[in-house]
Structure formats: C-alpha cells, structure tokens
Amino acid sequence: MSSPARPGAGVIGIDFGTTNTVISTLGGDGEARLVCFAAPEGEIVAFRSALSFHAAEGEPSRRVVEAGPWAIEAYVEEPLETRFIQSFKSYAASPLFQETRILGRRYAFEDLLSTFLLRLRAHAGDAWAEEPRTAIIGRPVNFAGLRPDPALAIARYQTAFARLGFDDIRYAYEPIAAAFFFARTLKENATVLVGDFGGGTSDFSIVKFHREGGEIRSTALANAGVGVAGDAFDYRIIDHLVSPELGRGTSYRAFDNILPIPNRYFTAFARWEQLALLRASRDMRDIRGLVRTALEPAKLAALVEVLDDNHGYRLYQAVSRLKEALSAEEGAVFLFEAGSVRIHKPVRRAEFEAWIQPELTRVEQAVDEAMSRAGLAPEGLDRVFLTGGSSFVPAVRRIFARRFGEAKLEGGGELVSIASGLAYMGAERGLDQWSQRAG
C-alpha cells in the first residue's frame, strides 16, 4: 500500500458482520489498532452482533437495551423476559423486512443497527475517545437473502451510521479489505484471490499487488460473491438433526383428514434472526393449536418450548460446537439441551459435508465467476488467502486446494482481517478507487 498522506487522520474501519463486529482505528504511525472491549468473560475484539431488549424492573414503559456479550448475558439471566436478536445483518437488503415490534415500539432495520452501534461505541469507552471523522464500512459483494436489494441495504446502513456523527462514510467490499490486511505480509509481487467466509455471505476478490517506487501498489481485478456461508451451514445441521425432533415431517388431524405440519415453521431456522420474529408472529398461535391435534404432540410441544422460552441462542451454541468439532475430527456428537428439550446424536463429517453440498456448489460457482471476470487461469494466481470462520471447514478448504494447490493457500486473522484492512485502506492516497460513498 502507499504511504498515508495524513496518517491516522480520524479513520475507523468497521466490520459489521452477521456473527461478530470488529472495529479498528488507524494510528498516527500508519498501523491499524483493534478496539478491545472489557466483556464479562474477559477482553475481546470480536463483539457479537446481537441485541437484547427487556422492560426495566418496576418501570415497564422503559426499555433496557444491550448489545454484544452484554446482550447475551441479559438473555441468559432472563430468557423469558428478554427479546434477543442476532444475525440481523441478514435483513439489511430485504425489502420484505420493514420493521419489527419490540416492547411496543417499532424498529426498522436502521433502528436496530444504530441501536447496536451506539451500544457498541459506549462499551468501547476510551478506545473510541478520539472521535473518528471518516468511517470505512465493510460490505459483502452480494448481500444475503432472497432477491436482495443492495441499494436498499446501503441506504439503511447510511442512515444508521450517520447517526454516529461521521463526516465521511464510505463502503468497501469485505474481501478487498481482507486483501489489504494480507498484503502487508507479501515480500514480492503477487496476484491474490481472497475468500471471505462470514455468517451470511461468502465473498471473493482478486487483487494484483506489485511494488512501485518502494511501495506496494494494488489493482482490483474482479469481485464475486454468494449469499450463503456459516448460517446456511447451521441450517443444514438443524434441518437434519433438530427440526425432525420438533415436528418437521410429522402430521396433524384436521377433521377426517391427516395433513402435514407446515414446513414454513421450520424454514425460520434458516436464519437465526428469524427465530425472534417467529416467536412474535401469528404462526406462533397456530403452532400452539397444532399441539392438540398433532399425531406426535410431544414434538410440537418441544417446538413451542424452544420458541416460547427463547432457546435459539443455546441452539446456536450447540450447532457452533458441532461445526468446530467436525472441522477437527471425522466424527462428533451433537448435543442440545434446553429446558425439557434434549437432542443427542452422533454425526460423521462426511454426513455434514453431504448436507452442505448445495452451498459448496454455490461457493465453487462464485469462485469460478471471479476467475472468469479476472480473465485468469488457476496458474495465474500466486496466493489464495482464506479468512472468516467457515474457512476452517475442511470441505470449503478443499475447493481451493483442488483448484489452486495446497501450497498456495494461506490463512489468518479470521476475526480481524477485514476490520484491520478497512483501517489500512484509510491510508491510501487513492481511497476513491477502493471505496464508495452512498448514492
């Protein structure tokens, strides 16, 4: 990268992720510094992208709002009284999502995001003491969701981030930011494919780095992305291990007819953020009614308990533990225990890989699309940098090893590469080449 014209001039990089949010600032020495948070479990840099809402004790009209690990703590302490929302980034580009009601108040997406950001800033404390004037926000190449509207997502982002008082708000592709992070390790010219695997999207960028006048220069060659990643893998686990125990595939009696339990009750598990909405929807009344007419009522009762008692976060933890175990071992045990619901099943890695094959195929197609746009054959790449939590999934890594060779694969900075890269981007003389403003 080029030397900064005004190093450390109030630049902050914000990686608002589906699962975690990471913040980095650019110091006067041109180095990116991660913002740390004194969380209940200890100091962290990855701030969970989650919100909690509950009424203040003795003051039902006053809402107590928390974010990140404090939101999780509030939920764990009072799950029945707390509205817990996570992975809400997945709604950013959805025109179908207009608002949700929480404790009698309407929240549009931009309200959820600005509420989250304001709590995040409060918890950052002195690390955010010197008010940054320029914010560089990471964005996926393609937003998650059915028929996503990227212009709508950026407009919503703009409204939320503007409420924090930034003078200059810019947006940059997340894999490009990861490329800026990775480029600092390069000792020679290289054409690099960056794969960023988040919770909601898998994004790819190809960047050419070369030395010029003693500095590293960079040229973007291609971008591609697909709206599937870690959350989609989670859904496959739930669909095969959990939903059948909660009534999927069973039936109920309607007068003299035997009808299937509607599958839409279980598609909500495809996105973590939908569970909170299902709990507050009209479908919830219908699900309770079906317990009385279901042929396997205990399973429907378990579904009601999971939703009513807000067990979604514990389910998320169980799924995450299984994915992590299967990344290291050929087999593991899925264990979900919450209230009276207990699901215990062994799983082989080969089974999991078969479940996620549709998502793996879409990832491969996006990689092919990036290579085609760049006009490169596999031998035209010098390095492949994989980042993000799902880059640890062996089946994901094999896609790149098969195409480009294991020796070209690099990793690192799985939680911090994008935020750090966004801050480094602020040192670029030609920042307009790498980032855009809304509109």
N, C-alpha and C positions, 0 to 999 in steps of 0.2 A: 504494500500500500504506500501511497505517497505520504510525505511528512505533513502534519496538520498545519494549516495556515494560522489557525487560532486554537492551539491545543487546549483541550479541557474547557472550551468556551460554553459551558452550560449545556452539555449534551447528555441525554439519558436514553439508553436503549431499553425498550420494554417488550419482553417476550410474553405476551398474554396467551397462555396455552390452554388447551382443553382440560388438561390434568393439573398442570402447575404453571405458575407465573414467576418469571425470574427477571430481575432488574439489574442493570449495570450502568455505571457512570464513567465518563471519560475524564481521567485525571490530567493535571497540567503537564505531566510527563508523557502524555500520549498513551498511557496504559489504562485498560479497562478494569474497573473495580466493581465487584459484585456487591450488591446491597444485602446485608445479613439481617436476619430477624431473630429476636430473642424469644423463640417459641416455647410453649410449655415443656416440650420434650428436649429442648436444647437449641443451640444456634443452628439456623437453617438458611439456605439461599433459595431453595425451591419452595415457593409459597403456594399451597394448594388452592386451585381456582374453585373455591367453594364459598357459599354464603349460608348463614343461618339467621332466622328471624323468630323471635318469640316475644310475647307480651311481658312487660315489666311486672314484677310481683307487686300486687296491690294497685297497679296502675294499668289496667287492661287497654287503655287507649294509647299507651306509649309503647313503641316498638324498640326492642333491643336487637341491634344488628351486629353481626360479627362476620369475619372473613378468614380464610385460610385455616391454619391449625386451631385457631380460637373458635371458628365455626364448628369444626369437628368436635372440639371439647364441649361446646354448648349442646351439640346434638347427643353426644354420648351420655352427658349428665341427665338430659331431659328429652329423650327421643319422642315421647308422645306429645310434648308441648312445643316442639321445635320444628319449624319448616326448614328443611335442609335441601340445598340446591347445589349440584356440582355439574361439571361438564356443560355449563350453559353456553359456552362459546359455540357449540354446535347449532345454536339457533340464530347466530348472527346474520346469516344470509337467507333465512327462511321468511318469505312473505306471508306464510301461513301463521307464523307466530307474531301476534300483535301485542299481547300483554298477558300477564297472569295476575291474579289477585292474591295478596298476602296480607293476612290480618286486616282485611277490609280496605286495603289500598291497592291501587292498580300500578303495576310495574311493567313498562315496556322494556325491550332488551337493553336499550341505552341506559335506563334507570338501574337495572341490575348491574350493568358494567360499571357505571360511575359510582354506585354504592360500594361495589367491590374495590375499586381503585382508591377511593377515599379512605376506606379502612386499611388497605394495604399501605398507603402513604403514612397513615397515623402510626402503624406498627413499625414502619421503617425508622421513625424517630430521627436521630441526628444524621443518619446516613443520607437523608433527603433534606438536610438542613439548608444547604446552599441551593436555592430554588433553580432547577434547570429551566432554560428557556426553550430549548429545542428538544423535542421528543421524536425518536425514530421508533416506530411501532412495527413489529413483525406481523406479517400476514401470510396465509397459505397461498400457494399458487392457485389452487382451486378450493373454495370453501366446501365444508361438509354439508350434507343434506340433499334432499330430493329437489332437483331443479333450483340450485342455489342462485341467488342474485348478488353478485359481488359488489355492485354499485350500492345496493341497499346495505350490505354489511359495512362497507367503508363509511357510508353516511351515518350509520349507527355508531361506529367507532368514533367518528369525528365529534359527534355530539357529546359522547361520554368523556373523551379525552380532553375536549375543550373546557369542560367543567373543572379541570385541574389547573387551568390558567396558563397553559403553554402558549408562547408566542408563535412558535413554528412547529407544526405537527406534520410528520412525514411517515410514509408507509413503505416498507421494503419487504421483498419476498424472504421468507424464513430460511430456505436453503441457501440463498445468496448470503445472508448474514452468517450462516454456519461456514460458508466458504471463506469469508473474511477472517473468521476465527482460525480456521485450519491453515490459511495461507501463511500465518506467522511462523509455522514450523517448516516451511519449504526452504530448501537451500539452493534450488535450481528451478529453471523454467518448467512448468507443468500444466497440463490440461487436466482438470479435476472434475469428476462427477460427484456431486454432493447429494446424498439421500437423507432426508429428514423425516423421521417417523414419529409423529405426535400421537395424541389421543384420537383426534378426529380426521386428520389428513396425512397422506404420505406425499411428500413434495421432492422434486428433483431439479437441480440446476447444474449446468455445465459451464465452467468458468476457466478461461485461459489466463494463467499468471506468467509474467515474464519480467525480467529485470531491464531497467532503463535508467541510466544515469545514477546507478547505485541504489535505486528504489524499486520496489516490486509494484508493477502495474497490473491491472486486471481488465479483462474484456469478457462480458457476458456472451455466451454462445447460444444457450437455449434454456427454457424452463418447461416443466410439465408437472402435473400433479393429479391426484385422485382422492376423492373424499372418503377414503377408508383407511383405518390404521388401528391403533390399540383398542378403541372402543368396539370396533367391529369384531375383533378377535374375542373380546369379552362376551359379546352377544352370542357367538357360536358356542362358547362354553356353557352359557346359561341355557341356550336353546336345547342343547343335548343333555345337560346334567340337571338343570334346575327346573325349567318350565314343565317337563313331564311330571315332576313331583308336585307341581302346583296346579295341575289340571289340564295342561295342554294335551290335546289328543283324546280327552275324555268326552263324555256326553251328558245331556240332561233330558229330563222328560217334560214335554210340553203337551198337556192333554194326552192324546193317544200316540203322539209322535216322539221319537228319540232323535234329538238334534245334537250336533257337535257344539262344544263350548267355543264361542267366537275366538278366533286366533288373534284378533286385534288387542285383546287384553295382554297378550304376551309379547307382541311386537314392541310395546313400550320399553321392554328391557333392552332393545337395540341401542338406546341412548340413555345414559344414566340420568340426564336431566329430565327425561320424560316421566320417571317414576313419581317425582314430586307432583307433576301435573296430573297424572292418572289418579293419584290419591285424592285430588280435589275436583275430579271430573264427574260427569253424570254416570259414566261407566261404573264407577265405584258402587253406586246404588244397585245397579244391575248385577254386579258380581256378588254382592251380599245376598240378593234374592236368589241367585242360582244355587247357593249352598243348600237351599231347601229342596231343590228339585234335581240336583246332580246325582248321577249314578255312583260317583265316587266323592261324596261330600267332604271327606276329610282333606282331600287335595285342594278343593276350592276354599275350604276354611283356612288352609295354610297360606294360600294366596292372599286372602283377606288380611291375615295376620301380618304377613310381610309388608303389605301396603299400609295398613292402618297403623301399625307400630313402627313404621319408618325404618325398616331393616335394610333399606337399599345400600347404605354405606357399609354395613357389615358384609353384605353380599359382594360389594365391590372389593373389599379386602380379601375375601376368600378367593375370588377369581384372580386377583393380582398375585396372591401367593401361589396359586396353581401355575400361572404362566411363568413366574420366576423359577419355580421348581422344574418345570418341563424344559426350560432353557438350559438347565444344568444337568438334568438327569433324563434317562429314557422313559421313566415312569414316575408318577407321583400320586398322591391321594388328595382328592377334592373334599374339603370339609367345610360345611356351612352350618353354623349353629346360632340361632337367634330365637329367643323365646321358646316356644314349644316345637319350632321347626328345626329338624336336623337332617342334613343330606350328606352322606358319606359314600364316596365312590372312587375306586382306583381308575386312573387314566394313563394310557400309554401316549408317549409323544407322537407316535405315528397316527393315533386316532385324532389328536388335536390338529395335526398337520392336514389330515383329510378334511376335517371340519372347516378349516380356514382356506381351503384351496381356491374357492371363488375370489377371495380377497387377494390371495397371492397372484392369481392370474391378472387381476386388475393392476396390481403393482408392476408386474412384468410389462404389461402393455404401456404403462406410463413411462417406464424406463426406455422402452423401445421408441416411444414418441419423442422423448428428449434427445435421444441419439439421432433420430431421423431429422429433427429440427436443426441440430447442430451440424448435420452432414458428416457424421463421424462413424467409422467402423470401430469395433471394440479395441483394435490395436491403436487407435488414435487417442485413447485415454492413457494417461500416465498414472493417475491415482484415483481411488474411489474412497470417499470419506463418508462413513455412515454414522448418523447420530440420532438421538431420540430413543425412548425406552424400547420400542418394538424392534430396533436394530439388533437386539440381543436374541431375538427369536431365531433359532438355527435355520428354519425354513426360509426366513427372509434373507439371511446372510448367504445362503446357498444360491439364491437368484443371482447375486453379484459375483460370487466365486465362480459359478458356472459360465457366466458371460465374459468376465474380465480377468479371471485368475485370482487365486487366493493371495498371491504376493502383492497385488495392487491395493488390497483392502486395508483401510485404516479406520480407527475409531477413536473415541474420546470425547470428553466434555458433553456427555449425553444430556445433562440437565442445563448446562450453562453456555453451550457454544453459540446459540442464537442470540441471547441477550448480550454476550460479550462482543459478538460480531456486529451487532447493531450499534453498540457504542463505538467500536473501531471505525465503523462506517462514517461516523461523525467527523473523523479526522481527514476525510477525503476532500481534496480540492474540488473534484468533480462530483459532488454529492448528488446533484440532479440526475446523473447517469444511473444511480443505484436506488434512488428513492423517488417517490411521487407524493405530491400533496393531494388532498381530497378535491374532487371536481376537476 
